[in-house]
Amino acid sequence: MSEEGAFWATLAEKFFGLLIAILGAIAMYYTFASADVLGAFTGFFGFLAIVLLLLGLFLILAKPE
């Protein structure tokens, strides 16, 4: 892959990582803000939100080859 292609691939990876991290943070906020409504499912949706947040942070912090 050319150097220009590698730049755009890295930029796309960081961009999608940022989007996923923002989505995870928003999901975590709404999950824990409405914990009384979710009841027993709060832990499940909180876990999924944390997984999204960590996946996004991993994509942002990953070093290109």
Secondary structure, 3 states (H helix, E strand, C coil): CCHHHHHHHHHHHHHHHHHHHHHHHHHHHHHHHCHHHHHHHHHHHHHHHHHHHHHHHHHHHCCCC
